[in-house]
């Protein structure tokens, strides 16, 4: 495993997006969204995904020069058509619309259709937190997840991220898949040749398996909880809500019709909508109570939870967002580690476009 600086990876990714035909502003935004995952330690959604975006672009499924536009709106809501653009660009565009609406009327809610994979959910929700707003970010995804009691793959990992601003303390950032594990973590274990923990995956017959390639061999990811006994029905409900808010509400493809991220699988021949869907919310804190007063109490909330008595003194209680913040600080100083298969993928992309990696 080798370490690379944020600046070097950013410059390389920027050059790739420019070679794909992205305008300068879009290439810059795509890099910022993409690299935020590597910085925060969510390696599955950073430059490891760059090859996937390039392949989708080569297949004509990503439009490098989209005309992203609002197709329907009210003072507090909107629907955005991403014109098959990079989700890395479409999603921040939509969240900023939610933020602008919230500035005027207190809250903003935007559902998106005709988009693609949008990186990590937390990046988008944090855009709102930077404006003294509570940010909510969701997206549906390739159908890799079986509902509780089902063998069929009908839902995506369908993440949710909520960012809440604080005062002296850093913001609360909850960013999680509605499955027991995100598919990207599966991909990392596949690259390492390691098994997956119990409860992550079921085989083609619906039985528990630790085979990291179980999904590729006809199985499925399981909803958060892993089994009915451990509450998988709750993960199934959360994933369903994300799918409905992101896609049924906007006119994107939902459930098993959601287009796959992998380029070797074609979208279904009978789509029910356009592309992937996202959903964003921005709520101005001072629409509920004075922002300074709220943030003071958020500081108190965070400090009380952070100082709760730990089970193991060596493992203090964390606040959602703590591990990612710590990782970002470390990686900005020490570089971003990349697995050798990822390095080889990036070198392959570089050779394709005539860019040195």
Beta strands, then each sheet from edge to edge (+ up, - down):
strand 1: 2-4
strand 2: 69-73
strand 3: 77-81
strand 4: 107-115
strand 5: 133-139
strand 6: 145-146
strand 7: 160-164
strand 8: 172-176
strand 9: 201-202
strand 10: 208-209
strand 11: 220-222
strand 12: 276-284
strand 13: 336-338
sheet 1: 1+ 13-
sheet 2: 2+ 3- 4- 12+ 5- 7+ 8-
sheet 3: 6+ 11+ 9- 10+
end
